[in-house]
Amino acid sequence: DYLSSPGKGNFFEIQAGMAPTQGHGLIMDAGATLDFVQAFGCMYVEPGSLQAPEWHEAQQTLNALIHQRINGEELEALRVQYAALSRKQPEQLLHMGSGFGALELRRRAAEGKPYCTGGMVFPDSAIGEAELPWLALLEKGALPEAFVDEVPVSYMVQPEWKQLLLASLENPENRHWSALLHLGIMQAEEGDFDAALESFAESMEKQENVWALRNIASIKKTLGDTQGALDCYAQLFTMPAALADRGFAEEYMSLLLATHLYAKAWDFYNTLPETLKQTDRLLLQSGSAAVELGNLEYVEGLLTRDYSVIREGENSTSDIWYRYQAQKLAAARGVPYTRELLQQVMDTMNPPYEMDFRLHVYKKPGQK
């Protein structure tokens, strides 16, 4: 509904692709190429003409209309034309992406395994701040030590870079906190959590840093050690650099809420700087804590806002609204706020349309 103009009707989107759904992936063999052409256009169809009683009949009608505009032979001719153009060196660069393509070409050349990029151009001038630490590892044999209070500029998990990093760490002078941090990340990405925890612990020994401590917390949470993760986050927020990345506060709030530590979540939220407190995700998380604590006036203010972070099918706004209504009902009846009362509200009421993002058939109030 947010994708259509007011008064212009509802927005429907039917997607198609090489995989069955957005949740599916396709395996590409090394050196393989997949190419295809998509055609975009606008077509007006008389109301009712695509509403045949039989779905296949309506489908055939639409198929015929599309093929009047463009057919498979035309698309294939375009595919062949564009495939040839994709191998042609461009005459002018209009825009450059990141420098990691150029960095990878440097790494391959150093290995004696050059790669033909066809029509793709990866100029050395694209290499910037994010690539420079890895270029130093490649050319000088050591990853530079970063500033401990600054967000790391980039990460690598590619096996070839891990081998380069391991070789550099054989020199004790190169075993500083940030090199060990990156080794731990590479190990964690491979699923070797024991080795990763050792690397992060050594990183912390070299120099106390929020980045390794956060990763220890994440692994502990993954392995089911919730209290260990909570302890790490609590320690994390005794360190000023924890505020350098909003995600740390969001993760800690999420864990506190998941473990029903609502009072602790509320208290933590109120220790944050105002600039963080006013971000959408943290506001929603604070609402989840506040509604459980009965702070209904605060929650009421949150329910009138629009949030830019709502994901497809997310229930955070409707979830807060249901609990808010259950708390109000409990107060009106003079009874405790219970899960049974919450379920009763969920069975008999619907959130306002503008805050209901659940993926389901919309029910009328009282309808099962």
Secondary structure, 3 states (H helix, E strand, C coil): CCCCCCCCCCCCCCCCCCCCCCCCCCCCCCCCCCCCCCCCCCCCCCCCCCCCCCHHHHHHHHHHHHHHHCCHHHHHHHHHHHHHHHCCCCCCCCCCCCCHHHHHHHHHHHHCCCCCCCCCCCCHHHCCCCCHHHHHHHHHCCCCCCCCCCCCCCCCCCHHHHHHHHHHHCCHHHCCHHHHHHHHHHHHHCCCHHHHHHHHHHHHHHCCCHHHHHHHHHHHHHCCCHHHHHHHHHHHCCCHHHHHCHHHHHHHHHHHHHCCCHHHHHHHHCCCCHHHHCCHHHHHHHHHHHHHCCCHHHHHHHCCCCCCCCCCCCCHHHHHHHHHHHHHHHHHHCCCCCHHHHHHHHHHCCCCHHHCCCCCCCCCCCCC
